[in-house]
Amino acid sequence: MSLAELAKAVHYTKGYLSKIENDNQPPSLTLARQCDATLGANGMLVALLPAGPRSRDESAGRAEEWMVGRPEDSHLSCCSNAAWLPVSPGDGLAAAARDGSTVEFFRAQFNESVRQGELVTSRAVLPTVAAQANTLWSLALSAPDPARSSLMTLAALNATYAGWLALEAGDDHGAMCWSRTAVGLADIVGDDNLVAYSLTREAGVAVFRDDPAHVLTLIDRIHGLPRVATRFLRIAADREAQGQALLGNYDLCRRALDRSTELSHEADTERFFDGATLPPMAAAGPHVVGVISGWCLHDLGRPSAAVEALDHEIIGIASTHRRATARFGARRVLAHAAAGDVDHACGLAHELLDIAEVVDSATVRMEFRKLARMLARWSNHRTVRELRPRLAAALAQS
């Protein structure tokens, strides 16, 4: 294959690829993935890039705004500077823990927080969710069974959601600490479904930290659990596919997606965690597998195939699920741009920026930063010039 032929296939200029070839310019991850797919290198080119997660740990200090101290239970000491300490048990907490209405109240609070997370910035919801996690853990220490198990389950769900909200707020370090705390709480409860769900959420954080090894380690642990419901096995398969895609392993990624497709067609009517509302994308459905497939195909350097999957399946995401719409919509825009369809990518970006402004998501801005770098190759294109001011304003929110 000539350099000109490769340039046409990956939508980069021949001059730019010549700089890469002669070691005058370092290759980007996006270019490595597209060359990997075009040349059939099966992940070998991606593996040549510097290893390790590309996280934003400079924001790590913000974790302490919502977590204090350290719990006595060793299962929960995930981060020495960001673990948290419940209120000391006392008669007041014990009385509240024995009251049957306490669990119902905090379950309703959690469900409301999940709904709020789809309406406003995560920074507005995170302090409430974090406080609920602390309070519920404190109550659980004072409660007899079965109230203790119910309260600790809600504490784990709040910690899990706090991890995702922290990620959306741009705090990778806090996100991982909360996620690991949630897994520790789930281990204490001893509910395999709760453990599996918490592990998939931690794996989701690892996906955005670009840490596929950690993703696959967590999924292996889920596979070792004896009693996990179909819903959580499907989510685990999705995360496994994303981890394999980051490594450039097309065949292993495809197998995980096929497994997810099979699981999505199984009946899944069971209610979990006493009726707590799980955040969007934890529900089953073929369209979920479709958008995850499109996500993975983009990471595998196959933007045209990613476009086909995302264009077809993204309409299946409910309009009320704004964060999922913005996240997968941004990936759709990236795929169109990487496939060379610049005008359509810019048009979709204009539509998506209205939603992105509302959800104020760091993970979506991460995709927009990639888009800005990608569109720099077409800086004189009319649609790119028109999009640039809005894109710059969106990125300035971070």
N, C-alpha and C positions, 0 to 999 in steps of 0.2 A: 504494500500500500504506500503510495506516495504521500508526502507531507500535505500536498494540496487536497488529496482524497480524504485524508484524516481530518483536515480542517473543515471540509464540507460536512463530514459525518458528525462531528462534535460541535459544530457552529462556533468555532474559534477561527481567528485569522491564521493564515500560513506563517506570517511574520512572528506572531505571538508563540506559536508552537515551535518555531525555529529557536526562539530564545530558551524555551524549556529544554529542547533537545540538546542545545549547546551549553546548558547549565548557566545561562545568564539570567534566568528568572525561575524562582521556585514555583512548582505546580500547586494549584489550589486543590482542595479535597474534591470539589465539584468536577474539575477537569480530570483528576485521577480516576474518579468513578466512571465518567463517560468514556475515557480511553480504555479503562478496564473492560467495560461492556462491549465497546466497539471492536476491540482486539481479541476478545475472548480470553482474557488473562485470569479469569476466575478469582479475583480478589488480590492477585499478586502485586498489582500496581498500587492499590490502596494500602497494602501492607508495607510498602516502601516509605510511606509518609511517616513523620515522627509519631510515635505511639503516645497514648495517654488521653484522658478526657480533656476536652476543650471547654472548661467550665468558667464561671464568672465568680470565683471564690473571693474576689476583692470585696464582694458585698457580704462576706461571711459575718461581719460584726453585727449586722442587723438582726441576726437570729436571736440575740439576747434581748431584744425589745419584747419578745413574747414568751421567752422561756427563762426560768430562774432556778438556781440551785441544781440539785441532782437527786433523783429518786434513790431510795435505799436499795431497791431491787436491782441486782446486777444486770438483769435482762434489759433494763431500760437505759443504762448509762452509755448511750450511743455516741455522744460527743461531750468531752469533758467541759467545754465552755458553753454548751448550749442545751444541756439536759435540764430537767425541771423538777421542782420539788412540790409535792402537794401540801396543802394546809395541814397542820398537825391534827390528828384525829381528836375529837372531843364530843361532849354530850350533844351539842347542837347538831353536829354533822351526823352523829349516830341516829338521832331522832329523825332527821331529814331522810337518811338512807333507808330507814324502816318504813317510811311513808310511801305507799304504793303510787301516789300521784307524782312523786319525784322523777321516776323513770319516764313516765308519760310526758311530763313537762319537758325534760331534756331531749327526748326523742323528737318532740314537736319543734323544739328549738333548732336541733340539727337539721331537720327537714327544711325548715325555713331558711337556714343559712345556705343550704345547697341551692335553693331557689334564688336567694339574693346574689349568690355567686355568678348567676347567669345574667344578672341585671346591671350590676355595678362593678367597679374596679375591685380586684382581689384585695388590694391594700385596705379597702374599707371593711371587708368581711373578715379578714385574717385575725385581727385582734379578738373579735368575738369568739371565733371558732377555737382559737388557742386558749382563751380563758375558760371556755366550756370543757375543753380537754383536761385542763388542770383541775377544775372543780369536780368533774366526774371521777377522776382518779382519786381525789381526796375523799369523796363520798364512798367510793368502792372500798377504801381501806377500812371504813367504819361500818360497812354493811354486812349482814349475814347473807348466805345464799338463800334463794336464787337472786335476790336483788343485787348482790355483789357482782355476779356474772353479767347481769344486764347493764349495770352501771359501767363495768370495765369494758364491755363491748362498745358502748357508746363513746367511752373515752378513746378507744382505739379508732373508731370511725372518725371522730373529730380530729385526732392526731393525723390520720391518713389524709383527711381533707385539708388540714393545715399545711401539710407537706406540699400538696398540689397548689394551694393558694400562694405559698411562699415562692414556689417555682414561677408562677404566673406574675408575681411581684418582682421577679428578677433576683431572688435570693437563693441561689443553688445550694449553698451550704446549709441554710436553715431548712430548705426543702428536704435534703437528705437526712438531716437530724430528726425532723418530725416523722419522716417515713420510717426510719429505723425504730423510733420510739413506738410507732404504731405496731410494727411487727413484734416488738417485745411485749406489748400489752396483749396482742392477739395470742402469743405463745402462752401467756399466763391463763387466759380464758380457756385455751385448749380446744378451740373450735377450728377445725381444718379449713372450713370455708372462709372464716375471718382471717386466718393466717395467709391463705392463698390470695385473698383479695388485697391484703396489706402488702404482700410481696409483689403483686402485679403493679400496684401503685408506686412502690419503690423502683421497680423496673422501669416504669414510665419516666420517672425522674432521671434514671440512668441513661435512657434513650436520649433525652435532651442534653445531657452532659456529654454525649458522644462517647459513652463508656460501654461498648458491647460486651466486654468480658464480664462486667458486673451484672449486666442484664441476663446473660445466659447462666451465670451462677445462681441467681435468684430463681430462674425458671426451673433449673435442675432441682432446687429444693422443693418447689411445688410438685414436681413429678414424684417426689418421694413421700408425699402425704397420702394416706390411705383413703380418705373420704372427702373428696372435693367434687362439688356440683359441676354440672356441665357448663354453666355460665362462666365460672372462674377458670375452668380449663380452656375455654375458648379465648378469654382475655389473655391467658398465659401463652397460648399459641400465637396470638397477635404480637405480643411482646417478643417472643422468640423469633418471629419472622423479622421484626424490626432490628433485633440484635444481629441476626445473620446478614441482613441487608447492609448494615453498617460495616460488616467485615467483608462484604463483597461476595458472600457465598450464595449464589443464585439458587442452586439446587436445594440446599438446606432451607433457604427462605421459602421456596415454593412448597416444600413439603409441609412446613409449619402453616402456611396459608391454606393448603388443602385440608389439613387437620382442622383448622378453624372453620372452614366452610362446612365440613361434615358436622361439627359440633353445633353450628348455628342453626341447622335444620332439625335438631332434636328439641323435643318439647321442653320448655323452660318456664313453668308457671309457678314454681316454688317461691314463697316469700322468704326473704333472708333478714336476719338480724332484727327480729321483732317488728318488721315493717318499716325500718329506716329507709329513707330515700337515698339511693346511691346516685352520685353525679352522672351526667350523660356519658354515653359510650360504654357504660357497664351493662347495658341492655343488649340482648341478643338480636340478631337480624343480619340477613345476607348483605345489606348495604354497608354495614360496619366492616365486614371482611373486604368489600370492594374498595372502600376508601383507604383501609390499611394496606391493601395490595398496591394501590396507586402510590401511597407514601413510600413503600418499600422499593417499588420500581424506580422511583426518582433517586433514592439513595444508591440503587444498583447501577446508576448511570444509564437508565433506559427511559429518557423523558417522554418520548413519543408514546410508549406503552403506558406510562404513568398518566399522561393526558387522557388517553382513552378510558382508563379505569376511573379517574377522578371526575371527568366530565359526565360519565354515566351514573355514578353512584352518589355523588355529593348531594344531589337533589333529595336523597332519602333521609338526610339529616333534618330533623324538625327545626323549623325557624326559631323556636324558643330556645334551642341549644346554641346560643350565640358563640360561646367559646369554641365549641367543636366546629361550627361553621367557619369561624375566623381562622382556626388553626389549619384545617384541611383545605379551606379556600386559599390560604396563603401558599400552601404546598402546591395547589393546582396552578396558581399564578407562576410559581417558580418552574414548574414542569413545562408550561407553555413557553416561557422565555428560554429555557434550556433547549427546547425542541426547535427554536428559531422563529416561533410565532410571536414576534415582539408586539405587534399591534394588538392582538387579542389579549396578550398578557397584560398590557397596560390598561386596556379596557376593563378587564376583570379586577385589576388592582384598584381602579377608581371606585368600583362598586363595593369592594371589600373594605376599603379604608373607612367607610361610614360605620361599619360594624366594629372594626378594630378600635376606633376612637372610643366606643362605648365600653368595650370589655377591658381595654388598657392592659393587654397581655404581653409580658416580656417574651414568651415563647413565640408569639406572632411577630413581634418586632424582630426577633432573631431571624425569622424567615424573610422579613422585609429588608433586613441588612444584606442578606444574601442576594436578594433581588436587586438592590441598589448597586452592588458590586458587579452583578451580571449585566445589568443594563448599561453600565459604563462602556461596554464594548460597542454600544449603539448610541453614544452620547449625542450625535447630531441628528438622530431620528426624530421626526416631529412628535410622535406620540410619547417618546421618552422625555423630550423636553417639556411637554405638557404635564406629565406625571411628576416630574422631579420636585416641584415645590411642595406638593401634597405629601410625597414620600418623605421629604426632608422634615416636614412638620411632624409627621407621625413618629419618625425616629427621634426627634428632639424631645419627645415625652419621656424617654427613658432616663 
